[in-house]
């Protein structure tokens, strides 16, 4: 299966644009484990041709954040498209003709401007040093790299994109845990977003009772 963007993305006015996204991919169950591809592709001509950004058969059953600069693959234009493919190919002559269990998920695609390199984007994840326990129950401990950034705030979103909590930022020292009360959250996956003036980053967590 693949999911191209419904409309082309206009990057003609961007300087060094970059994309980040979170993905989950598992292909190591079934008749032919680790035989199917996860691919991410980009086009700058409205889908006439595609260039591979990711091309792997390695199973990674966890949320992983990926980042790439557009111009490392194609020249930014007004007709950029992204395509995400989780394949389940058949291999005749093997058990069950090669069918296997493939799990692919994608979330939180972001477009960045002025990305001189992807290291700068990836480093922003380090604002949240630790989230625990995993899975969480009634409380989630958050360790931030600093609490002194201007406009710093915390927000929790469910997987539909609805904001469900706005926890306050404690005056804990850097490296010390802040405890968030999550008793009002139902079981499931959530996104903790840390926002400050000029930036933000996200970490996912799971609630189980």
Buried (B, 14 or more C-beta within 10 A) or exposed (E): EEEBBEEBBEBEEBEBBBBBBBBBBBBBBBBBBBBBBBBBBBBBBEBEEBEEBBEEBEBBEEBEBBBBBBBEBBEBBEBBBBBBBBBBEEBEEEEEEBBBEBEBBBBBEBBBEEBEEBEEBBEBBEBBBEBEEEBBEEEBBBBBEEBEBEEBBBBBBBEEEEEBBEBEBBEBEEEEBBEBEBEEBEEEBBBBBBBBEEEBBBBBBBBEE
